[in-house]
Amino acid sequence: MKKVLIFALLLFLSIAVFAGSSGKGTVTTDSTAYQYKALVELQGIERLGIILKNTGDMTSYYDLRLYPSEDFEDYIYMALADATGDSLFDSDGAFTETGIVGEPVYNVSDGSSGTITAINDSTVYATLAGGTNNSWTAGDLYKIRRPLLYYSITDSLASGSQFEAEIVNYYSQVKLFIKKASASDSTATYNYQFRKQE
């Protein structure tokens, strides 16, 4: 009976600790450029607690981007795709605004969309879903929303180190990006938790 009560107490405490959690997990990257890894929406959340812990074995970097609450539907790129495939290719794209990583890309022609994970000058990388083909065909109309202005919290964390912060709901969403310090470093690994504060 005593063991049952102890187990019940531990279960209750674990529920109490994680109740109201708005997102948690583990993310990794082998890139030396910031990679978009996690998102939490802040609608209905007055205060948000953030915990990041570097669980890799090297110093690496995080970038938390806090986006304001205003709606913003201006499009910085809107044109026709050149070629077929899983990634959007436009020889005239000049996708130079690194802030579009983490923003949505829309295939207007087939109704699909995805989140941009990386870019180069002529290519946008995103997994498409929700459309008829979920891929790019030459002549498809695409559009990419102009990045929202955001406040960035960027720093490095040594292996085993932790970052904690609390934000108030001036913002509509928080995005987490991470990168490793150099190509020779091992994989960057972070535990994260976005938690609604009462």
MDTraj code that builds the backbone (N, CA, C; nanometers):
import mdtraj as md
import numpy as np

residues = "MET LYS LYS VAL LEU ILE PHE ALA LEU LEU LEU PHE LEU SER ILE ALA VAL PHE ALA GLY SER SER GLY LYS GLY THR VAL THR THR ASP SER THR ALA TYR GLN TYR LYS ALA LEU VAL GLU LEU GLN GLY ILE GLU ARG LEU GLY ILE ILE LEU LYS ASN THR GLY ASP MET THR SER TYR TYR ASP LEU ARG LEU TYR PRO SER GLU ASP PHE GLU ASP TYR ILE TYR MET ALA LEU ALA ASP ALA THR GLY ASP SER LEU PHE ASP SER ASP GLY ALA PHE THR GLU THR GLY ILE VAL GLY GLU PRO VAL TYR ASN VAL SER ASP GLY SER SER GLY THR ILE THR ALA ILE ASN ASP SER THR VAL TYR ALA THR LEU ALA GLY GLY THR ASN ASN SER TRP THR ALA GLY ASP LEU TYR LYS ILE ARG ARG PRO LEU LEU TYR TYR SER ILE THR ASP SER LEU ALA SER GLY SER GLN PHE GLU ALA GLU ILE VAL ASN TYR TYR SER GLN VAL LYS LEU PHE ILE LYS LYS ALA SER ALA SER ASP SER THR ALA THR TYR ASN TYR GLN PHE ARG LYS GLN GLU".split()
xyz = np.array([
    [0.0832, -0.1205, 0.0000],
    [0.0000, 0.0000, 0.0000],
    [0.0866, 0.1254, 0.0000],
    [0.1936, 0.1224, 0.0784],
    [0.2830, 0.2376, 0.0862],
    [0.3454, 0.2664, -0.0491],
    [0.3870, 0.1593, -0.1221],
    [0.4462, 0.1764, -0.2547],
    [0.3463, 0.2377, -0.3518],
    [0.2209, 0.1964, -0.3412],
    [0.1158, 0.2505, -0.4278],
    [0.0982, 0.3996, -0.4018],
    [0.0980, 0.4394, -0.2737],
    [0.0827, 0.5809, -0.2387],
    [0.2005, 0.6635, -0.2883],
    [0.3210, 0.6080, -0.2761],
    [0.4396, 0.6794, -0.3252],
    [0.4321, 0.6973, -0.4755],
    [0.3932, 0.5895, -0.5470],
    [0.3800, 0.5979, -0.6929],
    [0.2755, 0.7022, -0.7322],
    [0.1620, 0.6999, -0.6604],
    [0.0555, 0.7964, -0.6899],
    [0.1033, 0.9395, -0.6671],
    [0.1812, 0.9593, -0.5591],
    [0.2337, 1.0927, -0.5311],
    [0.3298, 1.1379, -0.6393],
    [0.4189, 1.0477, -0.6834],
    [0.5129, 1.0818, -0.7901],
    [0.4388, 1.1133, -0.9188],
    [0.3358, 1.0350, -0.9499],
    [0.2562, 1.0601, -1.0705],
    [0.1896, 1.1966, -1.0631],
    [0.1327, 1.2297, -0.9442],
    [0.0693, 1.3595, -0.9269],
    [0.1691, 1.4730, -0.9455],
    [0.2886, 1.4570, -0.8875],
    [0.3905, 1.5610, -0.8996],
    [0.4338, 1.5789, -1.0439],
    [0.4469, 1.4690, -1.1193],
    [0.4881, 1.4798, -1.2585],
    [0.3812, 1.5501, -1.3399],
    [0.2537, 1.5224, -1.3088],
    [0.1446, 1.5914, -1.3786],
    [0.1446, 1.7386, -1.3428],
    [0.1675, 1.7691, -1.2133],
    [0.1688, 1.9084, -1.1684],
    [0.2807, 1.9863, -1.2332],
    [0.3985, 1.9223, -1.2476],
    [0.5138, 1.9906, -1.3075],
    [0.4876, 2.0240, -1.4533],
    [0.4296, 1.9285, -1.5275],
    [0.4186, 1.9464, -1.6715],
    [0.2811, 1.9942, -1.7186],
    [0.1838, 2.0100, -1.6280],
    [0.0541, 2.0620, -1.6685],
    [0.0704, 2.2017, -1.7247],
    [0.0056, 2.2295, -1.8338],
    [0.0147, 2.3611, -1.8949],
    [0.1362, 2.3794, -1.9821],
    [0.2168, 2.2750, -1.9976],
    [0.3339, 2.2860, -2.0842],
    [0.2902, 2.3148, -2.2266],
    [0.3529, 2.4140, -2.2900],
    [0.3137, 2.4543, -2.4247],
    [0.4030, 2.3948, -2.5318],
    [0.4982, 2.3124, -2.4932],
    [0.5854, 2.2494, -2.5916],
    [0.7178, 2.2116, -2.5290],
    [0.7630, 2.0901, -2.5558],
    [0.8919, 2.0466, -2.5040],
    [0.9445, 1.9363, -2.5939],
    [1.0753, 1.9155, -2.5897],
    [1.1332, 1.8118, -2.6710],
    [1.2839, 1.8258, -2.6801],
    [1.3422, 1.7487, -2.7713],
    [1.4850, 1.7513, -2.7987],
    [1.5059, 1.7793, -2.9462],
    [1.5973, 1.8698, -2.9788],
    [1.6256, 1.9050, -3.1181],
    [1.7754, 1.8967, -3.1430],
    [1.8127, 1.8675, -3.2665],
    [1.9538, 1.8541, -3.3030],
    [1.9804, 1.9189, -3.4383],
    [2.1061, 1.9513, -3.4631],
    [2.1481, 1.9960, -3.5959],
    [2.2969, 1.9708, -3.6138],
    [2.3370, 1.9440, -3.7382],
    [2.4787, 1.9331, -3.7742],
    [2.5241, 2.0531, -3.8562],
    [2.4414, 2.1571, -3.8590],
    [2.4704, 2.2739, -3.9410],
    [2.5397, 2.3833, -3.8604],
    [2.6236, 2.4611, -3.9294],
    [2.6831, 2.5800, -3.8675],
    [2.6011, 2.7053, -3.8980],
    [2.4895, 2.6887, -3.9714],
    [2.3928, 2.7967, -3.9924],
    [2.2693, 2.7666, -3.9078],
    [2.2033, 2.8706, -3.8596],
    [2.0871, 2.8498, -3.7740],
    [1.9797, 2.7678, -3.8463],
    [1.9291, 2.6653, -3.7792],
    [1.8233, 2.5804, -3.8312],
    [1.6985, 2.5972, -3.7449],
    [1.5838, 2.6166, -3.8123],
    [1.4552, 2.6327, -3.7433],
    [1.4113, 2.4986, -3.6854],
    [1.3802, 2.4959, -3.5533],
    [1.3570, 2.3681, -3.4872],
    [1.2250, 2.3568, -3.4113],
    [1.1724, 2.4641, -3.3574],
    [1.0520, 2.4515, -3.2744],
    [0.9757, 2.5830, -3.2723],
    [0.8454, 2.5730, -3.2461],
    [0.7569, 2.6893, -3.2461],
    [0.6561, 2.6746, -3.1329],
    [0.6249, 2.7843, -3.0641],
    [0.5115, 2.7859, -2.9717],
    [0.4289, 2.9108, -3.0017],
    [0.2972, 2.8909, -3.0127],
    [0.2033, 3.0015, -3.0333],
    [0.1619, 3.0555, -2.8960],
    [0.1470, 3.1877, -2.8854],
    [0.1227, 3.2493, -2.7551],
    [-0.0196, 3.3009, -2.7359],
    [-0.1119, 3.2703, -2.8283],
    [-0.2487, 3.3150, -2.8098],
    [-0.3042, 3.2578, -2.6798],
    [-0.3568, 3.3463, -2.5957],
    [-0.4157, 3.3028, -2.4701],
    [-0.3152, 3.2751, -2.3603],
    [-0.1873, 3.2994, -2.3860],
    [-0.0831, 3.2783, -2.2847],
    [-0.0283, 3.4140, -2.2432],
    [-0.0494, 3.4524, -2.1167],
    [-0.0040, 3.5824, -2.0706],
    [0.1449, 3.5855, -2.0415],
    [0.1974, 3.4762, -1.9868],
    [0.3403, 3.4683, -1.9570],
    [0.3905, 3.3295, -1.9972],
    [0.5097, 3.3268, -2.0555],
    [0.5674, 3.2018, -2.1029],
    [0.7064, 3.1828, -2.0434],
    [0.7295, 3.0691, -1.9792],
    [0.8612, 3.0335, -1.9309],
    [0.9352, 2.9535, -2.0365],
    [1.0625, 2.9829, -2.0544],
    [1.1451, 2.9159, -2.1555],
    [1.2671, 2.8550, -2.0875],
    [1.2924, 2.7286, -2.1144],
    [1.4128, 2.6619, -2.0655],
    [1.4818, 2.5947, -2.1834],
    [1.6103, 2.6242, -2.2018],
    [1.6929, 2.5577, -2.3023],
    [1.8137, 2.4976, -2.2317],
    [1.8464, 2.3741, -2.2651],
    [1.9659, 2.3119, -2.2083],
    [2.0466, 2.2466, -2.3194],
    [2.1755, 2.2803, -2.3252],
    [2.2663, 2.2195, -2.4222],
    [2.3068, 2.0818, -2.3686],
    [2.2521, 1.9764, -2.4293],
    [2.2843, 1.8408, -2.3856],
    [2.3868, 1.7744, -2.4777],
    [2.4418, 1.8507, -2.5726],
    [2.5501, 1.8004, -2.6557],
    [2.6826, 1.8097, -2.5813],
    [2.7914, 1.7720, -2.6485],
    [2.9215, 1.7733, -2.5795],
    [3.0116, 1.8869, -2.6259],
    [2.9525, 1.9853, -2.6945],
    [3.0280, 2.1026, -2.7398],
    [2.9461, 2.2289, -2.7130],
    [3.0137, 2.3423, -2.7007],
    [2.9441, 2.4704, -2.6977],
    [2.8736, 2.4917, -2.8309],
    [2.7488, 2.5350, -2.8265],
    [2.6733, 2.5639, -2.9484],
    [2.5807, 2.6823, -2.9222],
    [2.5049, 2.7241, -3.0238],
    [2.4315, 2.8503, -3.0186],
    [2.2819, 2.8290, -3.0336],
    [2.2064, 2.9147, -2.9664],
    [2.0613, 2.9178, -2.9840],
    [2.0185, 3.0578, -3.0266],
    [1.9048, 3.0654, -3.0929],
    [1.8448, 3.1935, -3.1321],
    [1.6947, 3.1807, -3.1111],
    [1.6409, 3.2530, -3.0136],
    [1.4973, 3.2589, -2.9891],
    [1.4428, 3.3843, -3.0553],
    [1.3495, 3.3679, -3.1475],
    [1.2924, 3.4823, -3.2190],
    [1.1491, 3.5025, -3.1736],
    [1.1225, 3.6205, -3.1172],
    [0.9924, 3.6541, -3.0612],
    [0.9215, 3.7483, -3.1569],
    [0.8055, 3.7054, -3.2057],
    [0.7341, 3.7789, -3.3092],
    [0.6175, 3.8560, -3.2481],
    [0.5977, 3.9820, -3.2890],
    [0.4899, 4.0630, -3.2316],
    [0.3524, 4.0154, -3.2766],
    [0.2497, 4.0705, -3.2135],
    [0.1148, 4.0186, -3.2296],
    [0.0421, 4.0658, -3.3554],
    [0.0918, 4.1699, -3.4222],
    [0.0181, 4.2221, -3.5365],
    [0.0144, 4.1207, -3.6514],
    [-0.1012, 4.1138, -3.7193],
    [-0.1093, 4.0332, -3.8416],
    [-0.0243, 4.0996, -3.9486],
    [0.0372, 4.0182, -4.0314],
    [0.1282, 4.0718, -4.1327],
    [0.1235, 3.9796, -4.2529],
    [0.0633, 4.0228, -4.3630],
    [0.0417, 3.9348, -4.4777],
    [0.1039, 3.9909, -4.6057],
    [0.2112, 4.0686, -4.5913],
    [0.2810, 4.1202, -4.7083],
    [0.3736, 4.0105, -4.7620],
    [0.3809, 3.9970, -4.8937],
    [0.4614, 3.8893, -4.9523],
    [0.5843, 3.9463, -5.0214],
    [0.7008, 3.8920, -4.9876],
    [0.8251, 3.9438, -5.0421],
    [0.8615, 3.8763, -5.1737],
    [0.8197, 3.7520, -5.1916],
    [0.8420, 3.6798, -5.3170],
    [0.7082, 3.6255, -5.3655],
    [0.6781, 3.6452, -5.4929],
    [0.5581, 3.5872, -5.5523],
    [0.5854, 3.5742, -5.7018],
    [0.6008, 3.4528, -5.7494],
    [0.6427, 3.4320, -5.8884],
    [0.6071, 3.2905, -5.9310],
    [0.6598, 3.2479, -6.0474],
    [0.6358, 3.1144, -6.0997],
    [0.7597, 3.0280, -6.0789],
    [0.7373, 2.9033, -6.0372],
    [0.8476, 2.8094, -6.0197],
    [0.9020, 2.7680, -6.1567],
    [1.0323, 2.7379, -6.1622],
    [1.0977, 2.6958, -6.2862],
    [1.0936, 2.5458, -6.3090],
    [1.1002, 2.4669, -6.2011],
    [1.1256, 2.3244, -6.2198],
    [1.0455, 2.2407, -6.1218],
    [1.0426, 2.1116, -6.1477],
    [0.9675, 2.0185, -6.0649],
    [1.0520, 1.9695, -5.9487],
    [0.9878, 1.9035, -5.8525],
    [1.0617, 1.8398, -5.7444],
    [1.0073, 1.8730, -5.6075],
    [1.0790, 1.8260, -5.5059],
    [1.0384, 1.8475, -5.3676],
    [1.0748, 1.9867, -5.3168],
    [1.1731, 2.0510, -5.3811],
    [1.2169, 2.1837, -5.3379],
    [1.1848, 2.2867, -5.4453],
    [1.1422, 2.4036, -5.4015],
    [1.1097, 2.5123, -5.4947],
    [1.2373, 2.5664, -5.5576],
    [1.2435, 2.5637, -5.6913],
    [1.3569, 2.6208, -5.7630],
    [1.3085, 2.7340, -5.8524],
    [1.3730, 2.8480, -5.8421],
    [1.3444, 2.9624, -5.9273],
    [1.4783, 3.0265, -5.9605],
    [1.5185, 3.0180, -6.0866],
    [1.6507, 3.0682, -6.1253],
    [1.6640, 3.2176, -6.1002],
    [1.5523, 3.2893, -6.0948],
    [1.5543, 3.4332, -6.0670],
    [1.5114, 3.4646, -5.9233],
    [1.5059, 3.3631, -5.8389],
    [1.4497, 3.3817, -5.7053],
    [1.5268, 3.4771, -5.6178],
    [1.6601, 3.4665, -5.6174],
    [1.7435, 3.5508, -5.5312],
    [1.6918, 3.5508, -5.3877],
    [1.6768, 3.4314, -5.3319],
    [1.6234, 3.4173, -5.1958],
    [1.7328, 3.4525, -5.0948],
    [1.7539, 3.5817, -5.0772],
    [1.8676, 3.6282, -4.9979],
    [1.8305, 3.6648, -4.8549],
    [1.7021, 3.6775, -4.8243],
    [1.6619, 3.7207, -4.6908],
    [1.6567, 3.6000, -4.5981],
    [1.7607, 3.5836, -4.5171],
    [1.7690, 3.4661, -4.4316],
    [1.6531, 3.4582, -4.3329],
    [1.5881, 3.5702, -4.3079],
    [1.4740, 3.5710, -4.2164],
    [1.3556, 3.4912, -4.2647],
    [1.3539, 3.4516, -4.3948],
    [1.2397, 3.3730, -4.4422],
    [1.2486, 3.2277, -4.3972],
    [1.3640, 3.1843, -4.3467],
    [1.3713, 3.0502, -4.2882],
    [1.2803, 3.0466, -4.1659],
    [1.1922, 2.9473, -4.1612],
    [1.0922, 2.9399, -4.0550],
    [0.9590, 2.9987, -4.0928],
    [0.9542, 3.0708, -4.2065],
    [0.8295, 3.1270, -4.2572],
    [0.7622, 3.0272, -4.3522],
    [0.6313, 3.0443, -4.3764],
    [0.5633, 2.9537, -4.4696],
    [0.5920, 2.9881, -4.6153],
    [0.5922, 2.8848, -4.7017],
    [0.5928, 2.9016, -4.8462],
    [0.4662, 2.8346, -4.8978],
    [0.3994, 2.8996, -4.9931],
    [0.2722, 2.8504, -5.0441],
    [0.2854, 2.8143, -5.1912],
    [0.2402, 2.6960, -5.2273],
    [0.2216, 2.6595, -5.3678],
    [0.0764, 2.6916, -5.3998],
    [0.0546, 2.8102, -5.4573],
    [-0.0808, 2.8590, -5.4822],
    [-0.1522, 2.7687, -5.5823],
    [-0.0769, 2.7105, -5.6746],
    [-0.1376, 2.6318, -5.7825],
    [-0.1984, 2.5009, -5.7335],
    [-0.1365, 2.4351, -5.6353],
    [-0.1937, 2.3074, -5.5896],
    [-0.2480, 2.3131, -5.4474],
    [-0.2395, 2.4316, -5.3837],
    [-0.3002, 2.4492, -5.2526],
    [-0.2179, 2.3980, -5.1364],
    [-0.0939, 2.3589, -5.1612],
    [-0.0107, 2.3077, -5.0526],
    [0.0743, 2.4187, -4.9917],
    [0.1323, 2.3876, -4.8775],
    [0.2216, 2.4834, -4.8111],
    [0.3174, 2.4064, -4.7215],
    [0.4222, 2.4743, -4.6790],
    [0.5195, 2.4136, -4.5885],
    [0.6006, 2.5202, -4.5203],
    [0.6791, 2.4804, -4.4237],
    [0.7668, 2.5717, -4.3505],
    [0.9067, 2.5653, -4.4092],
    [0.9639, 2.6806, -4.4404],
    [1.0966, 2.6868, -4.5012],
    [1.2018, 2.6471, -4.3974],
    [1.2811, 2.5455, -4.4310],
    [1.3855, 2.4989, -4.3394],
    [1.5239, 2.5478, -4.3785],
    [1.5440, 2.5830, -4.5068],
    [1.6735, 2.6330, -4.5536],
    [1.6527, 2.6971, -4.6899],
    [1.7491, 2.7831, -4.7299],
    [1.7443, 2.8473, -4.8607],
    [1.8851, 2.8572, -4.9167],
    [1.8937, 2.8715, -5.0487],
    [2.0123, 2.9289, -5.1098],
    [1.9639, 3.0298, -5.2124],
    [2.0488, 3.0786, -5.2989],
    [2.0109, 3.1897, -5.3855],
    [1.8907, 3.1596, -5.4740],
    [1.8764, 3.0341, -5.5189],
    [1.7689, 3.0017, -5.6127],
    [1.6749, 2.8914, -5.5655],
    [1.6946, 2.8405, -5.4446],
    [1.6165, 2.7256, -5.3992],
    [1.5640, 2.7478, -5.2583],
    [1.4387, 2.7058, -5.2385],
    [1.3758, 2.7079, -5.1067],
    [1.3436, 2.5636, -5.0684],
    [1.3834, 2.5246, -4.9480],
    [1.3611, 2.3877, -4.9015],
    [1.2471, 2.3860, -4.8003],
    [1.1430, 2.3076, -4.8308],
    [1.0279, 2.2955, -4.7418],
    [0.9498, 2.1708, -4.7818],
    [0.9005, 2.0983, -4.6848],
    [0.8134, 1.9835, -4.7108],
    [0.6710, 2.0337, -4.7236],
    [0.6084, 2.0080, -4.8381],
    [0.4730, 2.0575, -4.8649],
    [0.3680, 1.9563, -4.8203],
    [0.2530, 2.0087, -4.7784],
    [0.1407, 1.9238, -4.7382],
    [0.0110, 2.0003, -4.7603],
    [-0.0998, 1.9279, -4.7652],
    [-0.2317, 1.9900, -4.7713],
    [-0.2808, 2.0251, -4.9102],
    [-0.2064, 1.9856, -5.0153],
    [-0.2472, 2.0177, -5.1523],
    [-0.2786, 1.8937, -5.2335],
    [-0.2930, 1.9131, -5.3626],
    [-0.3254, 1.7997, -5.4498],
    [-0.2026, 1.7192, -5.4878],
    [-0.0870, 1.7847, -5.5067],
    [0.0359, 1.7145, -5.5447],
    [0.1424, 1.7180, -5.4356],
    [0.1440, 1.8260, -5.3580],
    [0.2453, 1.8462, -5.2533],
    [0.3871, 1.8407, -5.3090],
    [0.4028, 1.8946, -5.4291],
    [0.5348, 1.9066, -5.4919],
    [0.5283, 2.0216, -5.5910],
    [0.6455, 2.0574, -5.6445],
    [0.6540, 2.1710, -5.7360],
    [0.6546, 2.1241, -5.8808],
    [0.5741, 2.1906, -5.9625],
    [0.5695, 2.1669, -6.1068],
    [0.6040, 2.2977, -6.1765],
    [0.6788, 2.2891, -6.2857],
    [0.7157, 2.4108, -6.3591],
    [0.5907, 2.4921, -6.3903],
    [0.5942, 2.6200, -6.3565],
    [0.4804, 2.7081, -6.3797],
    [0.3911, 2.7270, -6.2586],
    [0.4149, 2.6523, -6.1494],
    [0.3363, 2.6725, -6.0275],
    [0.3604, 2.8131, -5.9724],
    [0.2526, 2.8774, -5.9287],
    [0.2640, 3.0067, -5.8627],
    [0.2984, 2.9829, -5.7161],
    [0.4025, 3.0504, -5.6682],
    [0.4376, 3.0381, -5.5269],
    [0.4382, 3.1757, -5.4625],
    [0.4256, 3.1775, -5.3323],
    [0.4410, 3.3027, -5.2586],
    [0.5028, 3.2724, -5.1225],
    [0.5840, 3.3666, -5.0764],
    [0.6544, 3.3555, -4.9493],
    [0.6297, 3.4833, -4.8711],
    [0.5785, 3.4677, -4.7499],
    [0.5450, 3.5847, -4.6691],
    [0.6707, 3.6562, -4.6219],
    [0.6665, 3.7871, -4.6268],
    [0.7762, 3.8677, -4.5732],
    [0.7938, 3.8357, -4.4249],
    [0.9156, 3.8178, -4.3791],
    [0.9350, 3.7853, -4.2376],
    [0.8808, 3.8959, -4.1471],
    [0.8168, 3.8552, -4.0398],
    [0.7753, 3.9516, -3.9397],
    [0.8982, 4.0095, -3.8712],
    [0.8895, 4.1332, -3.8308],
    [0.9929, 4.1869, -3.7441],
    [0.9914, 4.1073, -3.6140],
    [1.1058, 4.0813, -3.5586],
    [1.1080, 4.0030, -3.4356],
    [1.2211, 4.0497, -3.3452],
    [1.2050, 4.0177, -3.2177],
    [1.3102, 4.0416, -3.1193],
    [1.3847, 3.9107, -3.1014],
    [1.5175, 3.9167, -3.1052],
    [1.5972, 3.7955, -3.1011],
    [1.6774, 3.7859, -2.9718],
    [1.6737, 3.6684, -2.9083],
    [1.7596, 3.6376, -2.7939],
    [1.8593, 3.5334, -2.8429],
    [1.9848, 3.5728, -2.8586],
    [2.0857, 3.4854, -2.9190],
    [2.2086, 3.4785, -2.8296],
    [2.2578, 3.3573, -2.8080],
    [2.3785, 3.3418, -2.7271],
    [2.4317, 3.1997, -2.7457],
    [2.5466, 3.1728, -2.6838],
    [2.6027, 3.0386, -2.6845],
    [2.5779, 2.9736, -2.5493],
    [2.5727, 2.8407, -2.5494],
    [2.5637, 2.7646, -2.4256],
    [2.6712, 2.6577, -2.4271],
    [2.7490, 2.6505, -2.3198],
    [2.8461, 2.5426, -2.3063],
    [2.7725, 2.4116, -2.2806],
    [2.8379, 2.3018, -2.3076],
    [2.7786, 2.1706, -2.2829],
    [2.7308, 2.1599, -2.1383],
    [2.6053, 2.1176, -2.1207],
    [2.5479, 2.1039, -1.9873],
    [2.4896, 2.2303, -1.9294],
    [2.5094, 2.3441, -1.9971],
    [2.4584, 2.4717, -1.9462],
    [2.3124, 2.4921, -1.9857],
    [2.2462, 2.5793, -1.9119],
    [2.1031, 2.6004, -1.9306],
    [2.0709, 2.7495, -1.9362],
    [1.9731, 2.7840, -2.0199],
    [1.9222, 2.9213, -2.0301],
    [1.7762, 2.9200, -1.9865],
    [1.7375, 3.0188, -1.9036],
    [1.5986, 3.0299, -1.8607],
    [1.5534, 3.1748, -1.8762],
    [1.4280, 3.1922, -1.9181],
    [1.3722, 3.3268, -1.9322],
    [1.2213, 3.3189, -1.9188],
    [1.1605, 3.4344, -1.8965],
    [1.0147, 3.4439, -1.8955],
    [0.9755, 3.5645, -1.9790],
    [0.8774, 3.5481, -2.0654],
    [0.8317, 3.6588, -2.1483],
    [0.6829, 3.6814, -2.1259],
    [0.6390, 3.8048, -2.1500],
    [0.4972, 3.8381, -2.1400],
    [0.4389, 3.8458, -2.2801],
    [0.3072, 3.8396, -2.2886],
    [0.2440, 3.8208, -2.4180],
    [0.2261, 3.9501, -2.4967],
    [0.3388, 4.0165, -2.5237],
    [0.3392, 4.1177, -2.6287],
    [0.3544, 4.0470, -2.7624],
    [0.3960, 3.9239, -2.7582],
    [0.4317, 3.8478, -2.8782],
    [0.3231, 3.7469, -2.9143],
    [0.3241, 3.7039, -3.0407],
    [0.2269, 3.6053, -3.0877],
    [0.2876, 3.4664, -3.0977],
    [0.4197, 3.4573, -3.1138],
    [0.4829, 3.3264, -3.1239],
    [0.6325, 3.3379, -3.0954],
    [0.6906, 3.2248, -3.0581],
    [0.8343, 3.2148, -3.0349],
    [0.8877, 3.0999, -3.1195],
    [0.9972, 3.1249, -3.1936],
    [1.0606, 3.0211, -3.2744],
    [1.2019, 2.9960, -3.2211],
    [1.2403, 2.8690, -3.2195],
    [1.3721, 2.8301, -3.1721],
    [1.4582, 2.7857, -3.2895],
    [1.5777, 2.8459, -3.3001],
    [1.6781, 2.8076, -3.3984],
    [1.8037, 2.7666, -3.3215],
    [1.8782, 2.6676, -3.3725],
    [2.0060, 2.6316, -3.3119],
    [2.1101, 2.6061, -3.4199],
    [2.2370, 2.6141, -3.3817],
    [2.3458, 2.5796, -3.4733],
    [2.4668, 2.5363, -3.3904],
    [2.5577, 2.4606, -3.4533],
    [2.6823, 2.4280, -3.3849],
    [2.7870, 2.5331, -3.4201],
    [2.8919, 2.5410, -3.3394],
    [2.9883, 2.6498, -3.3527],
    [3.0777, 2.6346, -3.4751],
    [3.1201, 2.5135, -3.5069],
    [3.2090, 2.4938, -3.6215],
    [3.1823, 2.3578, -3.6850],
    [3.2253, 2.3429, -3.8091],
    [3.1970, 2.2208, -3.8848],
    [3.2577, 2.0976, -3.8184],
    [3.3683, 2.1149, -3.7480],
    [3.4354, 2.0012, -3.6859],
    [3.3699, 1.9582, -3.5546],
    [3.2777, 2.0405, -3.5019],
    [3.2099, 2.0060, -3.3768],
    [3.1120, 1.8913, -3.3977],
    [3.0814, 1.8214, -3.2887],
    [2.9793, 1.7168, -3.2958],
    [2.8404, 1.7803, -3.3013],
    [2.7409, 1.6977, -3.3204],
    [2.6022, 1.7442, -3.3363],
    [2.5582, 1.8319, -3.2186],
    [2.4951, 1.9448, -3.2504],
    [2.4377, 2.0302, -3.1459],
    [2.3050, 1.9698, -3.1014],
    [2.2874, 1.9549, -2.9708],
    [2.1658, 1.8942, -2.9163],
    [2.1137, 1.9792, -2.8012],
    [1.9848, 2.0138, -2.8073],
    [1.9224, 2.0948, -2.7028],
    [1.7940, 2.0283, -2.6547],
    [1.7733, 2.0277, -2.5248],
    [1.6410, 2.0043, -2.4681],
    [1.5744, 2.1405, -2.4526],
    [1.4468, 2.1491, -2.4888],
    [1.3763, 2.2761, -2.4731],
    [1.2421, 2.2519, -2.4061],
    [1.1947, 2.3553, -2.3386],
    [1.0604, 2.3537, -2.2841],
    [1.0025, 2.4938, -2.2876],
    [0.8864, 2.5080, -2.3495],
    [0.8081, 2.6310, -2.3464],
    [0.6904, 2.6025, -2.2539],
    [0.6792, 2.6770, -2.1464],
    [0.5798, 2.6441, -2.0433],
    [0.4957, 2.7639, -2.0074],
    [0.3649, 2.7475, -2.0134],
    [0.2719, 2.8520, -1.9713],
    [0.2879, 2.8779, -1.8218],
    [0.3066, 3.0031, -1.7847],
    [0.3215, 3.0400, -1.6437],
    [0.1863, 3.0873, -1.5887],
    [0.1527, 3.0395, -1.4732],
    [0.0245, 3.0798, -1.4102],
    [0.0397, 3.2154, -1.3444],
])
top = md.Topology()
chain = top.add_chain()
for i, resn in enumerate(residues, 1):
    res = top.add_residue(resn, chain, resSeq=i)
    for name in ("N", "CA", "C"):
        top.add_atom(name, md.element.get_by_symbol(name[0]), res)
traj = md.Trajectory(xyz[None], top)
